[in-house]
């Protein structure tokens, strides 16, 4: 199809951006400065897509760096009692692609007031978020002039993975051989991105009726619960329709009751211990819903009209690649309707509530 939105350019830049990030030593250098051995807890503070990558990487930090993580929006962080945390063993990680999020800046100021070290992640290293922090890591994705972020989301997710691995290595939670094995897997997942883009476009070309959806529910689990959150946000941002997400374990605790022949389901299915639970949802609801899409990370060749299949990467749960498929869906579907996915939609509201620092 003919590319219309600038978002296509950004998503096509993603593989080369991620390849360059892997080659960069900036995170090694930051971790060398940080007293990593002392860090037992990380508190993430972020909004939107930046918050979602924190949820995706949560289990990764716990497993490969032995660090407990908590994720807060700036509003939540404003209300927590920081005296409950040890400032010597807890690091605040504040994430804002533009570096101008008012809430994130205020959160950093609160953290500093209580003597916590703050690490910022942002594309703009001269931004307020970086200036107020003790350390900063750049997204290294370049400028992204769109409401719904693609390359910035993918680059920040990769940066968080690499930060966890470097912390784990310095803390001696993981050895060099495991570190290298995970890095090699991440490199393979990056090599898959172009294929993931083409596979998703091909599926959409044969399922153009998905452009007519009025709402959808996206289901994930584990690391990919955060991917489901991002999928809900991304498609909501570009189609401007209602949506929700849920954990697969919570689906049968009330969410299943909202499903009928008007519903649209997206399942994020991976080759792990929850595989059969997704199979049950597919079988039960296949003839009860308007549309169902399974984005499946499975190394078996299992073709189905309702399925976009990608390779399974166990260390990251294929989160980078599943996210790419969702980004393509978010760009492609509005364009079927003749809409720019980056069009204005109540944009003046963010100025009213001063979302960004001027």
C-alpha positions in Angstrom: 0.0 0.0 0.0 1.1 3.6 -0.5 2.5 5.1 2.7 0.8 8.2 3.9 1.6 8.8 7.5 5.0 9.9 8.8 4.6 7.0 11.3 5.5 4.6 8.5 8.9 6.3 8.2 9.5 5.9 12.0 8.6 2.3 12.1 10.8 1.5 9.1 13.7 3.2 10.9 13.3 1.0 14.0 15.5 -2.0 13.0 18.6 0.2 12.3 18.0 2.2 15.4 17.8 -0.9 17.6 20.9 -2.3 15.9 22.9 0.8 16.7 21.6 0.8 20.3 23.0 -2.8 20.7 26.4 -1.5 19.5 26.4 1.5 21.9 28.2 1.3 25.2 26.3 4.1 26.9 24.5 1.9 29.4 27.7 0.1 30.4 29.2 3.5 31.1 26.2 4.6 33.2 26.1 1.4 35.2 29.8 1.8 35.9 29.0 5.1 37.6 26.0 3.7 39.6 26.7 1.7 42.7 24.8 -1.2 41.2 25.7 -3.7 44.0 23.5 -1.7 46.4 20.4 -1.5 44.2 17.6 -3.8 45.4 14.6 -1.8 44.2 13.8 0.4 41.2 10.8 2.7 41.1 9.8 3.5 37.6 7.9 6.8 37.0 6.4 7.3 33.6 3.3 7.9 31.5 1.7 6.4 28.4 4.0 4.2 26.3 6.9 4.9 28.7 4.9 3.4 31.5 4.0 0.4 29.4 7.7 -0.5 28.7 8.2 -0.5 32.5 5.5 -3.2 32.9 7.0 -5.2 30.1 10.5 -5.2 31.6 9.4 -5.8 35.2 9.9 -9.6 35.3 13.1 -9.2 33.3 14.6 -7.0 36.1 13.5 -9.4 38.8 14.9 -12.5 37.0 18.2 -11.1 35.5 19.3 -8.4 37.9 17.6 -9.5 41.1 15.9 -6.1 41.5 12.3 -5.6 42.6 10.5 -3.0 40.5 7.5 -0.8 41.0 5.7 1.2 38.3 4.0 4.5 39.0 2.4 7.2 37.0 3.6 10.6 38.1 0.2 11.2 39.9 0.6 7.9 41.8 4.2 8.8 42.7 3.1 12.1 44.0 0.9 10.3 46.6 3.3 7.6 47.8 5.2 7.8 51.1 8.9 7.7 50.1 10.0 7.2 53.7 8.9 3.6 53.3 11.8 3.0 50.8 15.5 2.9 51.5 17.2 5.7 49.5 20.5 3.9 49.6 19.2 0.7 47.9 16.4 2.2 45.8 16.9 4.0 42.5 14.2 6.1 40.8 14.1 5.7 37.0 12.1 8.5 35.3 11.2 8.1 31.6 9.9 10.7 29.2 10.7 10.6 25.5 10.4 14.4 25.1 11.8 15.0 28.5 9.2 17.7 29.1 6.4 15.7 31.0 5.3 18.0 33.8 4.4 15.1 36.1 7.6 13.3 35.5 9.7 16.5 36.2 7.7 17.0 39.5 8.3 13.4 40.4 12.1 13.8 40.0 12.0 16.9 42.2 10.2 15.0 44.9 12.7 12.1 44.7 15.6 14.4 45.0 14.1 16.2 47.9 14.0 12.8 49.7 17.7 12.1 48.7 17.0 9.4 46.1 19.3 8.9 43.1 17.4 9.4 39.8 18.2 8.0 36.4 16.4 9.6 33.5 15.6 8.1 30.1 14.8 10.6 27.4 15.6 11.4 23.8 16.3 15.1 24.7 19.3 15.2 27.0 19.0 19.0 27.5 15.4 18.6 28.7 14.2 19.3 32.3 13.9 15.6 33.0 17.6 15.0 32.3 18.8 18.3 33.8 17.1 17.4 37.2 18.4 13.8 37.3 21.7 12.4 38.5 22.2 10.2 35.5 20.6 10.0 32.1 20.3 7.5 29.2 19.3 8.7 25.7 16.6 6.9 23.7 18.8 7.2 20.6 15.8 7.1 18.3 15.9 10.6 16.9 12.9 13.0 16.8 9.5 11.5 16.5 6.8 14.0 15.5 3.7 11.9 16.1 1.3 11.4 18.9 1.5 7.6 19.0 5.1 6.6 19.4 6.7 3.7 17.6 10.5 3.9 17.3 10.7 5.7 20.6 8.7 3.0 22.3 10.9 0.2 20.8 14.1 1.9 21.6 13.2 2.7 25.2 12.1 -1.0 25.7 15.4 -2.2 24.4 17.3 0.3 26.6 15.5 -1.0 29.7 16.4 -4.6 28.8 20.0 -3.6 28.3 20.0 -1.7 31.6 18.7 -4.8 33.4 21.4 -7.0 31.9 24.2 -4.6 32.7 23.0 -4.3 36.3 22.7 -8.0 36.6 26.2 -8.5 35.2 27.7 -6.0 37.6 25.8 -7.5 40.5 27.0 -11.0 39.5 23.4 -12.2 39.2 24.1 -13.4 35.7 27.3 -14.6 34.1 28.9 -13.6 30.8 27.6 -16.7 29.0 23.9 -16.0 29.9 24.4 -12.3 29.2 25.7 -13.1 25.7 23.0 -15.6 25.1 20.2 -13.1 25.8 22.0 -10.4 23.7 22.2 -12.8 20.8 18.5 -13.6 21.1 17.6 -9.8 21.1 19.7 -9.4 18.0 17.7 -12.1 16.3 14.5 -10.5 17.3 15.7 -7.2 15.8 16.5 -9.0 12.6 12.9 -10.2 12.4 11.4 -6.8 12.5 11.2 -6.2 8.8 9.6 -9.6 8.3 7.2 -8.8 11.1 6.2 -5.5 9.4 5.6 -7.3 6.1 3.7 -10.2 7.6 1.3 -7.9 9.4 0.7 -5.7 6.3 0.0 -8.9 4.4 -2.5 -10.0 7.0 -4.2 -6.6 7.1 -4.5 -6.6 3.3 -6.6 -9.7 3.5 -8.6 -8.6 6.6 -9.6 -5.0 5.7 -12.8 -5.5 7.6 -10.9 -4.8 10.8 -11.1 -1.2 9.9 -14.8 -1.2 10.8 -14.3 -2.1 14.4 -15.9 0.2 17.1 -14.0 -1.2 20.1 -11.7 -4.0 21.0 -10.3 -6.0 23.9 -6.6 -7.1 23.9 -5.5 -9.9 26.2 -1.9 -10.7 27.3 0.0 -12.1 30.2 3.5 -11.9 31.9 5.7 -9.5 30.2 3.1 -9.1 27.4 0.5 -7.8 29.8 2.5 -4.6 29.3 2.4 -5.2 25.6 -1.4 -5.5 25.8 -1.5 -2.2 27.6 0.6 -0.6 24.9 -1.5 -2.3 22.2 -4.7 -0.8 23.7 -3.0 2.6 23.9 -1.5 2.5 20.4 -4.6 1.5 18.5 -6.8 3.8 20.7 -4.5 6.7 19.8 -4.7 6.2 16.1 -8.2 4.9 15.6 -9.7 7.1 18.4 -12.0 4.3 19.6 -12.8 2.8 23.0 -10.7 -0.2 24.0 -9.5 -2.2 27.0 -7.0 -4.8 28.0 -6.8 -7.5 30.6 -4.5 -10.3 31.9 -5.5 -13.7 30.6 -6.0 -14.9 34.2 -8.4 -12.1 34.8 -10.4 -12.6 31.6 -12.7 -15.2 33.2 -13.3 -12.9 36.2 -15.9 -10.7 34.6 -14.3 -9.5 31.3 -15.7 -12.5 29.5 -19.2 -11.3 30.1 -18.8 -8.3 27.9 -18.0 -10.4 24.8 -20.7 -10.8 22.1 -21.0 -10.8 18.3 -20.1 -7.1 18.2 -16.8 -7.7 20.1 -13.3 -7.7 18.6 -10.6 -9.7 20.4 -6.8 -9.5 20.1 -4.8 -12.3 21.8 -1.1 -12.1 22.5 -0.2 -15.7 22.6 3.2 -17.1 23.3 4.7 -20.6 23.5 4.7 -20.9 27.3 2.6 -22.4 30.0 -0.4 -20.2 29.1 -0.6 -21.5 25.5 -3.5 -23.8 26.2 -5.5 -21.1 27.9 -5.3 -19.0 24.7 -6.4 -22.1 22.8 -9.5 -22.4 24.9 -10.4 -18.7 24.4 -9.9 -19.1 20.6 -12.1 -22.2 20.5 -14.9 -20.9 22.7 -15.2 -17.4 21.2 -14.3 -18.0 17.6 -18.0 -18.1 16.5 -19.2 -15.7 19.2 -17.3 -12.5 18.2 -17.2 -10.1 15.4 -13.5 -10.5 14.7 -10.6 -12.3 16.5 -6.9 -11.8 15.9 -4.1 -13.9 17.4 -0.6 -12.5 17.4 1.2 -15.8 18.1 4.9 -16.2 19.0 5.4 -19.8 18.1 8.2 -21.5 16.2 5.8 -24.1 14.8 4.4 -23.4 11.3 0.7 -23.1 12.2 -1.1 -20.9 9.7 -4.6 -19.6 10.3 -6.7 -16.8 8.7 -7.1 -15.2 12.2 -3.4 -15.4 13.0 -0.2 -13.3 12.6 2.6 -15.6 13.4 6.1 -14.6 14.6 9.1 -16.3 16.1 9.2 -17.1 19.8 12.0 -15.6 21.9 11.8 -16.9 25.4 14.0 -14.4 27.2 12.0 -11.4 26.1 8.7 -13.3 25.4 8.9 -11.8 21.8 7.7 -8.5 23.3 9.7 -6.4 20.8 8.2 -8.2 17.8 4.6 -8.4 19.1 4.8 -4.7 19.6 5.9 -4.1 16.0 2.9 -6.0 14.7 0.6 -3.9 16.9 2.3 -0.7 15.6 1.6 -1.7 12.0 -2.0 -2.4 12.8 -2.3 1.0 14.5 -1.0 2.8 11.4 -2.6 0.7 8.7 -6.2 0.5 9.9 -6.9 4.3 10.0 -5.5 4.7 6.5 -8.0 2.1 5.2 -10.6 4.6 6.4 -8.8 7.5 4.7 -7.6 8.9 8.1 -4.2 10.0 9.1 -3.3 8.0 12.2 -1.4 11.1 13.4 -4.4 13.5 12.9 -5.4 16.0 15.5 -7.9 14.8 18.2 -8.5 17.0 21.2 -4.8 18.0 21.0 -5.5 21.4 22.7 -6.5 19.5 25.9 -2.9 18.8 26.7 -2.2 22.5 26.6 -5.1 23.2 28.9 -3.9 20.8 31.6 -0.2 21.7 30.9 1.0 18.1 30.2 4.3 19.5 29.0 6.7 21.9 30.6 6.9 24.9 28.4 
